[in-house]
């Protein structure tokens, strides 16, 4: 889906916003959930419940 949106000329920022609004997990969080681990973690000195598309 992401590749299709890029090919149609949508901006990466718009695509990232739509993924976040649709609660699509980033690959890191998806993998954690599949492994039965909590999503999110610490990044750049801040704690996150889940990571977001950027």
C-alpha distance matrix in Angstrom:
0.0 3.8 5.5 5.1 6.3 8.7 10.0 10.8 12.8 11.6 13.4 12.3 14.7 13.1 9.6 11.8 13.9 11.4 10.2 14.0 14.9 12.9 14.6 11.7 13.9 13.8 14.4 18.1 18.4 16.5 18.8 21.8 21.2 20.9 24.2 25.8 26.2 25.7 22.7 23.4 26.4 28.3 26.9 29.0 31.8 30.0 29.0 25.7 25.0 21.3 19.5 17.1 14.2 16.0
3.8 0.0 3.8 5.4 5.2 6.3 8.7 10.1 11.0 9.5 10.5 8.9 11.5 10.7 7.1 9.0 11.8 10.2 9.1 12.6 14.3 13.0 14.4 11.5 13.2 12.3 13.1 16.6 17.4 16.1 18.3 21.2 21.1 21.3 24.2 25.9 25.7 25.0 21.7 21.8 24.5 26.0 24.2 26.0 29.0 27.4 26.9 23.8 23.6 19.9 17.5 14.9 11.6 12.8
5.5 3.8 0.0 3.8 5.4 5.1 6.2 8.7 10.0 10.0 11.3 10.2 13.5 13.0 9.9 12.1 15.1 13.7 12.8 16.4 18.0 16.8 18.2 15.2 16.5 15.2 15.3 18.8 20.2 18.8 20.5 23.6 23.8 23.6 26.4 28.4 28.3 27.9 24.7 24.8 27.3 28.6 26.6 28.1 31.4 30.1 29.8 26.9 26.9 23.2 20.6 18.1 14.6 15.2
5.1 5.4 3.8 0.0 3.8 5.5 5.1 6.4 8.9 9.1 11.6 11.6 14.7 13.2 10.5 13.5 15.7 13.7 13.6 17.3 18.2 16.8 18.9 16.3 18.3 17.6 18.1 21.8 22.6 21.0 23.1 26.1 25.9 25.6 28.7 30.5 30.7 30.2 27.0 27.2 30.0 31.4 29.5 31.1 34.2 32.7 32.3 29.1 28.9 25.3 22.9 20.2 16.8 17.5
6.3 5.2 5.4 3.8 0.0 3.8 5.4 5.2 6.6 5.6 8.2 8.7 11.4 9.6 7.3 10.7 12.6 10.9 11.5 15.0 15.7 15.0 17.3 15.2 17.5 16.8 18.1 21.5 22.1 21.0 23.5 26.1 25.9 26.2 29.2 30.7 30.5 29.5 26.2 26.0 28.7 30.0 27.9 29.3 32.4 30.7 30.5 27.3 27.3 23.8 21.3 18.2 14.8 15.1
8.7 6.3 5.1 5.5 3.8 0.0 3.8 5.4 5.2 5.4 6.9 7.2 10.6 10.0 8.2 11.1 13.6 12.9 13.3 16.4 17.7 17.5 19.3 17.1 18.7 17.3 18.3 21.5 22.7 21.9 24.0 26.7 27.0 27.3 30.0 31.8 31.3 30.4 26.9 26.3 28.7 29.5 27.1 28.1 31.4 30.2 30.3 27.5 28.0 24.4 21.5 18.5 14.8 14.4
10.0 8.7 6.2 5.1 5.4 3.8 0.0 3.8 5.4 7.5 9.9 10.8 14.2 13.4 11.7 14.8 17.1 16.0 16.5 19.8 20.9 20.3 22.4 20.0 21.8 20.5 21.1 24.5 25.8 24.7 26.5 29.5 29.7 29.6 32.4 34.4 34.2 33.5 30.1 29.8 32.2 33.1 30.7 31.7 35.1 33.9 34.0 31.2 31.5 27.9 25.1 22.2 18.5 18.1
10.8 10.1 8.7 6.4 5.2 5.4 3.8 0.0 3.8 5.9 9.3 11.3 14.0 12.3 11.3 14.9 16.4 15.0 16.3 19.6 20.0 19.6 22.2 20.3 22.7 21.8 23.0 26.3 27.2 26.1 28.4 31.2 31.0 31.2 34.2 35.9 35.6 34.7 31.2 30.9 33.5 34.4 32.1 33.1 36.3 34.9 34.9 31.9 32.1 28.6 26.0 22.8 19.3 19.0
12.8 11.0 10.0 8.9 6.6 5.2 5.4 3.8 0.0 3.8 6.4 9.1 11.6 10.5 10.4 13.8 15.2 14.7 16.3 19.1 19.7 20.0 22.4 20.8 22.8 21.7 23.1 26.1 27.1 26.6 28.9 31.4 31.5 32.1 34.9 36.4 35.8 34.6 31.0 30.2 32.5 33.1 30.5 31.1 34.4 33.1 33.5 30.8 31.4 28.0 25.1 21.7 18.2 17.2
11.6 9.5 10.0 9.1 5.6 5.4 7.5 5.9 3.8 0.0 3.8 6.5 8.5 6.8 7.0 10.4 11.5 11.1 13.0 15.5 16.0 16.6 19.1 17.8 20.0 19.0 21.0 23.8 24.5 24.2 26.7 28.9 29.0 29.9 32.6 33.9 33.2 31.7 28.1 27.2 29.6 30.3 27.8 28.5 31.6 30.1 30.4 27.5 28.1 24.8 22.1 18.5 15.1 14.3
13.4 10.5 11.3 11.6 8.2 6.9 9.9 9.3 6.4 3.8 0.0 3.8 5.4 5.3 6.4 8.7 10.1 10.9 12.6 14.5 15.5 16.8 18.7 17.5 19.2 17.8 19.9 22.4 23.2 23.4 25.9 27.8 28.2 29.4 31.9 33.1 32.0 30.3 26.6 25.3 27.4 27.6 25.0 25.3 28.5 27.1 27.8 25.2 26.1 23.0 20.0 16.5 13.1 11.5
12.3 8.9 10.2 11.6 8.7 7.2 10.8 11.3 9.1 6.5 3.8 0.0 3.8 5.4 5.0 6.1 8.6 9.9 10.5 12.3 14.1 15.3 16.5 15.0 16.2 14.4 16.4 18.7 19.7 20.2 22.4 24.3 25.0 26.2 28.5 29.8 28.5 27.0 23.2 21.9 23.9 24.2 21.5 22.1 25.3 24.0 24.6 22.0 23.0 19.8 16.6 13.3 9.7 8.1
14.7 11.5 13.5 14.7 11.4 10.6 14.2 14.0 11.6 8.5 5.4 3.8 0.0 3.8 5.4 5.1 6.2 8.7 9.9 10.6 12.2 14.2 15.4 14.7 16.0 14.5 17.3 19.0 19.6 20.5 23.0 24.4 24.9 26.7 28.9 29.8 28.2 26.2 22.4 20.7 22.7 22.8 20.2 20.6 23.5 21.9 22.6 20.1 21.2 18.4 15.4 11.8 8.9 6.8
13.1 10.7 13.0 13.2 9.6 10.0 13.4 12.3 10.5 6.8 5.3 5.4 3.8 0.0 3.8 5.4 5.1 6.3 8.7 10.0 10.5 12.3 14.3 14.0 16.0 15.4 18.3 20.5 20.5 20.9 23.9 25.3 25.3 26.9 29.5 30.2 29.1 27.0 23.3 22.1 24.5 25.1 22.9 23.6 26.3 24.4 24.6 21.7 22.3 19.4 16.9 13.1 10.4 9.6
9.6 7.1 9.9 10.5 7.3 8.2 11.7 11.3 10.4 7.0 6.4 5.0 5.4 3.8 0.0 3.8 5.5 5.2 6.2 8.7 9.9 10.6 12.4 11.2 13.3 12.7 15.2 17.8 17.9 17.9 20.8 22.6 22.5 23.8 26.5 27.5 26.6 24.9 21.2 20.5 23.1 24.1 22.1 23.3 26.1 24.2 24.0 20.9 21.2 17.9 15.4 11.9 8.7 8.9
11.8 9.0 12.1 13.5 10.7 11.1 14.8 14.9 13.8 10.4 8.7 6.1 5.1 5.4 3.8 0.0 3.8 5.5 5.1 6.2 8.6 9.9 10.6 9.7 11.0 10.0 13.0 15.0 15.1 15.7 18.6 19.9 20.1 21.8 24.2 25.0 23.8 21.8 18.1 17.0 19.5 20.4 18.4 19.7 22.4 20.4 20.2 17.2 17.7 14.4 11.8 8.2 5.1 5.6
13.9 11.8 15.1 15.7 12.6 13.6 17.1 16.4 15.2 11.5 10.1 8.6 6.2 5.1 5.5 3.8 0.0 3.8 5.5 5.1 6.0 8.5 9.9 10.3 12.2 12.2 15.6 17.4 16.7 17.5 20.7 21.6 21.3 23.4 25.9 26.2 24.9 22.5 18.9 17.8 20.4 21.3 19.7 20.8 23.1 20.7 20.4 17.3 17.5 14.7 12.7 9.0 7.3 7.8
11.4 10.2 13.7 13.7 10.9 12.9 16.0 15.0 14.7 11.1 10.9 9.9 8.7 6.3 5.2 5.5 3.8 0.0 3.8 5.4 5.0 6.1 8.6 8.8 11.7 12.4 15.6 17.9 17.0 16.9 20.3 21.6 20.8 22.5 25.4 25.7 25.0 22.9 19.4 19.1 22.1 23.5 22.2 23.8 26.0 23.5 22.7 19.3 18.8 15.9 14.3 10.9 9.1 10.6
10.2 9.1 12.8 13.6 11.5 13.3 16.5 16.3 16.3 13.0 12.6 10.5 9.9 8.7 6.2 5.1 5.5 3.8 0.0 3.8 5.5 5.1 6.3 5.3 8.0 8.8 11.9 14.3 13.3 13.1 16.5 17.9 17.2 18.8 21.7 22.1 21.5 19.6 16.2 16.1 19.3 21.0 19.9 22.0 24.2 21.7 20.6 17.1 16.4 13.2 11.6 8.5 6.9 9.5
14.0 12.6 16.4 17.3 15.0 16.4 19.8 19.6 19.1 15.5 14.5 12.3 10.6 10.0 8.7 6.2 5.1 5.4 3.8 0.0 3.8 5.4 5.0 6.0 7.8 8.9 12.5 14.0 12.5 13.2 16.7 17.2 16.6 18.9 21.4 21.4 20.2 17.8 14.3 13.8 16.9 18.6 17.7 19.7 21.6 18.7 17.6 14.0 13.4 10.5 9.3 6.2 6.2 8.9
14.9 14.3 18.0 18.2 15.7 17.7 20.9 20.0 19.7 16.0 15.5 14.1 12.2 10.5 9.9 8.6 6.0 5.0 5.5 3.8 0.0 3.8 5.4 7.8 10.5 12.3 15.9 17.5 15.5 15.9 19.5 20.0 18.8 21.1 23.8 23.4 22.6 20.0 16.9 16.7 19.9 21.7 21.0 22.9 24.5 21.4 20.2 16.6 15.5 13.1 12.7 9.8 9.9 12.2
12.9 13.0 16.8 16.8 15.0 17.5 20.3 19.6 20.0 16.6 16.8 15.3 14.2 12.3 10.6 9.9 8.5 6.1 5.1 5.4 3.8 0.0 3.8 5.5 9.0 11.5 14.6 16.7 14.6 14.0 17.8 18.6 16.9 18.8 21.9 21.6 21.3 19.3 16.4 17.0 20.5 22.8 22.4 24.7 26.4 23.4 21.7 17.9 16.3 13.7 13.5 11.1 11.0 13.9
14.6 14.4 18.2 18.9 17.3 19.3 22.4 22.2 22.4 19.1 18.7 16.5 15.4 14.3 12.4 10.6 9.9 8.6 6.3 5.0 5.4 3.8 0.0 3.8 6.1 9.2 12.3 13.8 11.2 11.1 14.9 15.2 13.5 15.8 18.7 18.1 17.6 15.5 12.6 13.4 17.0 19.5 19.5 22.2 23.6 20.5 18.5 14.7 12.7 10.1 10.5 8.9 9.8 13.2
11.7 11.5 15.2 16.3 15.2 17.1 20.0 20.3 20.8 17.8 17.5 15.0 14.7 14.0 11.2 9.7 10.3 8.8 5.3 6.0 7.8 5.5 3.8 0.0 3.8 6.6 9.2 11.4 9.6 8.7 12.4 13.6 12.3 13.9 16.9 17.2 16.9 15.4 12.3 13.3 16.9 19.4 19.2 21.9 23.8 21.1 19.3 15.6 14.0 10.7 10.2 8.8 8.6 12.3
13.9 13.2 16.5 18.3 17.5 18.7 21.8 22.7 22.8 20.0 19.2 16.2 16.0 16.0 13.3 11.0 12.2 11.7 8.0 7.8 10.5 9.0 6.1 3.8 0.0 3.8 6.3 7.8 5.8 5.5 9.1 10.0 9.3 11.2 13.8 14.3 13.6 12.2 9.0 10.1 13.5 16.2 16.2 19.3 21.1 18.6 16.6 13.1 11.6 8.0 7.6 7.5 8.1 11.9
13.8 12.3 15.2 17.6 16.8 17.3 20.5 21.8 21.7 19.0 17.8 14.4 14.5 15.4 12.7 10.0 12.2 12.4 8.8 8.9 12.3 11.5 9.2 6.6 3.8 0.0 3.8 5.5 5.5 6.1 8.6 10.0 10.7 12.3 14.3 15.5 14.2 13.1 9.7 9.7 12.6 14.7 14.1 17.0 19.2 17.3 15.8 12.7 12.3 8.5 6.6 6.4 6.2 9.6
14.4 13.1 15.3 18.1 18.1 18.3 21.1 23.0 23.1 21.0 19.9 16.4 17.3 18.3 15.2 13.0 15.6 15.6 11.9 12.5 15.9 14.6 12.3 9.2 6.3 3.8 0.0 3.8 5.5 5.0 6.0 8.5 9.8 10.4 12.2 14.2 13.3 13.2 10.4 11.1 13.4 15.7 15.2 18.2 20.5 19.1 17.6 14.9 14.5 11.0 9.3 10.0 9.5 12.4
18.1 16.6 18.8 21.8 21.5 21.5 24.5 26.3 26.1 23.8 22.4 18.7 19.0 20.5 17.8 15.0 17.4 17.9 14.3 14.0 17.5 16.7 13.8 11.4 7.8 5.5 3.8 0.0 3.8 5.5 5.3 6.3 8.8 10.1 10.8 12.5 10.8 10.6 8.0 8.2 10.0 12.3 12.3 15.6 17.5 16.3 14.7 12.4 12.3 9.3 7.9 10.0 10.6 13.2
18.4 17.4 20.2 22.6 22.1 22.7 25.8 27.2 27.1 24.5 23.2 19.7 19.6 20.5 17.9 15.1 16.7 17.0 13.3 12.5 15.5 14.6 11.2 9.6 5.8 5.5 5.5 3.8 0.0 3.8 5.4 5.0 6.1 8.6 9.8 10.4 8.8 7.9 4.9 6.3 9.2 12.3 13.0 16.6 18.0 16.0 13.7 10.9 9.7 6.7 6.8 9.2 10.8 13.9
16.5 16.1 18.8 21.0 21.0 21.9 24.7 26.1 26.6 24.2 23.4 20.2 20.5 20.9 17.9 15.7 17.5 16.9 13.1 13.2 15.9 14.0 11.1 8.7 5.5 6.1 5.0 5.5 3.8 0.0 3.8 5.4 5.2 6.2 8.6 9.9 9.7 9.8 7.7 10.0 12.9 16.1 16.7 20.2 21.7 19.8 17.4 14.5 12.8 9.9 10.0 11.5 12.3 15.7
18.8 18.3 20.5 23.1 23.5 24.0 26.5 28.4 28.9 26.7 25.9 22.4 23.0 23.9 20.8 18.6 20.7 20.3 16.5 16.7 19.5 17.8 14.9 12.4 9.1 8.6 6.0 5.3 5.4 3.8 0.0 3.8 5.4 5.1 6.2 8.7 8.5 9.9 8.7 10.9 13.0 16.0 16.8 20.4 21.9 20.5 18.2 15.9 14.5 12.0 12.0 14.1 14.8 17.8
21.8 21.2 23.6 26.1 26.1 26.7 29.5 31.2 31.4 28.9 27.8 24.3 24.4 25.3 22.6 19.9 21.6 21.6 17.9 17.2 20.0 18.6 15.2 13.6 10.0 10.0 8.5 6.3 5.0 5.4 3.8 0.0 3.8 5.5 5.1 6.2 4.9 6.2 5.9 8.5 10.4 13.7 15.3 19.1 19.9 18.4 15.7 13.6 12.0 10.3 11.3 14.1 15.7 18.7
21.2 21.1 23.8 25.9 25.9 27.0 29.7 31.0 31.5 29.0 28.2 25.0 24.9 25.3 22.5 20.1 21.3 20.8 17.2 16.6 18.8 16.9 13.5 12.3 9.3 10.7 9.8 8.8 6.1 5.2 5.4 3.8 0.0 3.8 5.3 5.0 5.4 6.3 6.4 10.0 12.6 16.2 17.9 21.7 22.4 20.4 17.3 14.7 12.3 10.6 12.3 14.7 16.4 19.8
20.9 21.3 23.6 25.6 26.2 27.3 29.6 31.2 32.1 29.9 29.4 26.2 26.7 26.9 23.8 21.8 23.4 22.5 18.8 18.9 21.1 18.8 15.8 13.9 11.2 12.3 10.4 10.1 8.6 6.2 5.1 5.5 3.8 0.0 3.8 5.5 7.5 9.7 10.0 13.3 15.7 19.1 20.6 24.4 25.3 23.6 20.7 18.3 16.0 14.1 15.3 17.4 18.4 21.8
24.2 24.2 26.4 28.7 29.2 30.0 32.4 34.2 34.9 32.6 31.9 28.5 28.9 29.5 26.5 24.2 25.9 25.4 21.7 21.4 23.8 21.9 18.7 16.9 13.8 14.3 12.2 10.8 9.8 8.6 6.2 5.1 5.3 3.8 0.0 3.8 5.5 8.8 10.2 13.3 14.8 18.1 20.0 23.7 24.3 23.0 20.1 18.3 16.3 15.0 16.3 18.9 20.3 23.5
25.8 25.9 28.4 30.5 30.7 31.8 34.4 35.9 36.4 33.9 33.1 29.8 29.8 30.2 27.5 25.0 26.2 25.7 22.1 21.4 23.4 21.6 18.1 17.2 14.3 15.5 14.2 12.5 10.4 9.9 8.7 6.2 5.0 5.5 3.8 0.0 3.8 6.8 9.2 12.7 14.3 17.9 20.3 24.1 24.2 22.4 19.1 17.3 14.8 14.2 16.3 19.1 21.1 24.3
26.2 25.7 28.3 30.7 30.5 31.3 34.2 35.6 35.8 33.2 32.0 28.5 28.2 29.1 26.6 23.8 24.9 25.0 21.5 20.2 22.6 21.3 17.6 16.9 13.6 14.2 13.3 10.8 8.8 9.7 8.5 4.9 5.4 7.5 5.5 3.8 0.0 3.8 6.5 9.5 10.7 14.2 16.8 20.5 20.5 18.8 15.6 14.1 11.9 11.7 13.8 17.1 19.4 22.3
25.7 25.0 27.9 30.2 29.5 30.4 33.5 34.7 34.6 31.7 30.3 27.0 26.2 27.0 24.9 21.8 22.5 22.9 19.6 17.8 20.0 19.3 15.5 15.4 12.2 13.1 13.2 10.6 7.9 9.8 9.9 6.2 6.3 9.7 8.8 6.8 3.8 0.0 3.8 6.7 8.3 12.0 14.7 18.4 18.2 16.0 12.5 10.8 8.3 8.6 11.3 14.6 17.4 20.3
22.7 21.7 24.7 27.0 26.2 26.9 30.1 31.2 31.0 28.1 26.6 23.2 22.4 23.3 21.2 18.1 18.9 19.4 16.2 14.3 16.9 16.4 12.6 12.3 9.0 9.7 10.4 8.0 4.9 7.7 8.7 5.9 6.4 10.0 10.2 9.2 6.5 3.8 0.0 3.8 6.8 10.4 12.4 16.2 16.5 14.1 10.9 8.4 6.2 5.1 7.6 10.8 13.6 16.6
23.4 21.8 24.8 27.2 26.0 26.3 29.8 30.9 30.2 27.2 25.3 21.9 20.7 22.1 20.5 17.0 17.8 19.1 16.1 13.8 16.7 17.0 13.4 13.3 10.1 9.7 11.1 8.2 6.3 10.0 10.9 8.5 10.0 13.3 13.3 12.7 9.5 6.7 3.8 0.0 3.8 7.1 8.9 12.5 12.8 10.5 7.5 5.1 4.5 3.7 5.4 9.1 12.2 14.5
26.4 24.5 27.3 30.0 28.7 28.7 32.2 33.5 32.5 29.6 27.4 23.9 22.7 24.5 23.1 19.5 20.4 22.1 19.3 16.9 19.9 20.5 17.0 16.9 13.5 12.6 13.4 10.0 9.2 12.9 13.0 10.4 12.6 15.7 14.8 14.3 10.7 8.3 6.8 3.8 0.0 3.8 6.6 10.2 10.0 8.3 5.6 5.3 6.5 7.0 7.8 11.5 14.5 16.1
28.3 26.0 28.6 31.4 30.0 29.5 33.1 34.4 33.1 30.3 27.6 24.2 22.8 25.1 24.1 20.4 21.3 23.5 21.0 18.6 21.7 22.8 19.5 19.4 16.2 14.7 15.7 12.3 12.3 16.1 16.0 13.7 16.2 19.1 18.1 17.9 14.2 12.0 10.4 7.1 3.8 0.0 3.8 6.9 6.3 5.4 4.4 6.2 8.9 9.7 9.5 12.7 15.5 16.2
26.9 24.2 26.6 29.5 27.9 27.1 30.7 32.1 30.5 27.8 25.0 21.5 20.2 22.9 22.1 18.4 19.7 22.2 19.9 17.7 21.0 22.4 19.5 19.2 16.2 14.1 15.2 12.3 13.0 16.7 16.8 15.3 17.9 20.6 20.0 20.3 16.8 14.7 12.4 8.9 6.6 3.8 0.0 3.8 5.4 5.4 6.4 7.6 10.9 10.7 9.1 11.5 13.7 13.6
29.0 26.0 28.1 31.1 29.3 28.1 31.7 33.1 31.1 28.5 25.3 22.1 20.6 23.6 23.3 19.7 20.8 23.8 22.0 19.7 22.9 24.7 22.2 21.9 19.3 17.0 18.2 15.6 16.6 20.2 20.4 19.1 21.7 24.4 23.7 24.1 20.5 18.4 16.2 12.5 10.2 6.9 3.8 0.0 3.8 5.6 8.5 10.2 13.9 13.9 12.0 13.7 15.4 14.4
31.8 29.0 31.4 34.2 32.4 31.4 35.1 36.3 34.4 31.6 28.5 25.3 23.5 26.3 26.1 22.4 23.1 26.0 24.2 21.6 24.5 26.4 23.6 23.8 21.1 19.2 20.5 17.5 18.0 21.7 21.9 19.9 22.4 25.3 24.3 24.2 20.5 18.2 16.5 12.8 10.0 6.3 5.4 3.8 0.0 3.8 6.9 9.9 13.5 14.5 13.6 15.7 18.1 17.4
30.0 27.4 30.1 32.7 30.7 30.2 33.9 34.9 33.1 30.1 27.1 24.0 21.9 24.4 24.2 20.4 20.7 23.5 21.7 18.7 21.4 23.4 20.5 21.1 18.6 17.3 19.1 16.3 16.0 19.8 20.5 18.4 20.4 23.6 23.0 22.4 18.8 16.0 14.1 10.5 8.3 5.4 5.4 5.6 3.8 0.0 3.8 6.6 10.2 11.5 11.1 13.2 16.1 15.9
29.0 26.9 29.8 32.3 30.5 30.3 34.0 34.9 33.5 30.4 27.8 24.6 22.6 24.6 24.0 20.2 20.4 22.7 20.6 17.6 20.2 21.7 18.5 19.3 16.6 15.8 17.6 14.7 13.7 17.4 18.2 15.7 17.3 20.7 20.1 19.1 15.6 12.5 10.9 7.5 5.6 4.4 6.4 8.5 6.9 3.8 0.0 3.8 6.9 8.9 9.6 12.4 15.7 16.5
25.7 23.8 26.9 29.1 27.3 27.5 31.2 31.9 30.8 27.5 25.2 22.0 20.1 21.7 20.9 17.2 17.3 19.3 17.1 14.0 16.6 17.9 14.7 15.6 13.1 12.7 14.9 12.4 10.9 14.5 15.9 13.6 14.7 18.3 18.3 17.3 14.1 10.8 8.4 5.1 5.3 6.2 7.6 10.2 9.9 6.6 3.8 0.0 3.8 5.2 6.4 9.2 12.8 14.1
25.0 23.6 26.9 28.9 27.3 28.0 31.5 32.1 31.4 28.1 26.1 23.0 21.2 22.3 21.2 17.7 17.5 18.8 16.4 13.4 15.5 16.3 12.7 14.0 11.6 12.3 14.5 12.3 9.7 12.8 14.5 12.0 12.3 16.0 16.3 14.8 11.9 8.3 6.2 4.5 6.5 8.9 10.9 13.9 13.5 10.2 6.9 3.8 0.0 3.8 7.0 9.8 13.5 15.7
21.3 19.9 23.2 25.3 23.8 24.4 27.9 28.6 28.0 24.8 23.0 19.8 18.4 19.4 17.9 14.4 14.7 15.9 13.2 10.5 13.1 13.7 10.1 10.7 8.0 8.5 11.0 9.3 6.7 9.9 12.0 10.3 10.6 14.1 15.0 14.2 11.7 8.6 5.1 3.7 7.0 9.7 10.7 13.9 14.5 11.5 8.9 5.2 3.8 0.0 3.8 6.6 10.1 12.7
19.5 17.5 20.6 22.9 21.3 21.5 25.1 26.0 25.1 22.1 20.0 16.6 15.4 16.9 15.4 11.8 12.7 14.3 11.6 9.3 12.7 13.5 10.5 10.2 7.6 6.6 9.3 7.9 6.8 10.0 12.0 11.3 12.3 15.3 16.3 16.3 13.8 11.3 7.6 5.4 7.8 9.5 9.1 12.0 13.6 11.1 9.6 6.4 7.0 3.8 0.0 3.8 7.0 9.3
17.1 14.9 18.1 20.2 18.2 18.5 22.2 22.8 21.7 18.5 16.5 13.3 11.8 13.1 11.9 8.2 9.0 10.9 8.5 6.2 9.8 11.1 8.9 8.8 7.5 6.4 10.0 10.0 9.2 11.5 14.1 14.1 14.7 17.4 18.9 19.1 17.1 14.6 10.8 9.1 11.5 12.7 11.5 13.7 15.7 13.2 12.4 9.2 9.8 6.6 3.8 0.0 3.8 6.3
14.2 11.6 14.6 16.8 14.8 14.8 18.5 19.3 18.2 15.1 13.1 9.7 8.9 10.4 8.7 5.1 7.3 9.1 6.9 6.2 9.9 11.0 9.8 8.6 8.1 6.2 9.5 10.6 10.8 12.3 14.8 15.7 16.4 18.4 20.3 21.1 19.4 17.4 13.6 12.2 14.5 15.5 13.7 15.4 18.1 16.1 15.7 12.8 13.5 10.1 7.0 3.8 0.0 3.8
16.0 12.8 15.2 17.5 15.1 14.4 18.1 19.0 17.2 14.3 11.5 8.1 6.8 9.6 8.9 5.6 7.8 10.6 9.5 8.9 12.2 13.9 13.2 12.3 11.9 9.6 12.4 13.2 13.9 15.7 17.8 18.7 19.8 21.8 23.5 24.3 22.3 20.3 16.6 14.5 16.1 16.2 13.6 14.4 17.4 15.9 16.5 14.1 15.7 12.7 9.3 6.3 3.8 0.0
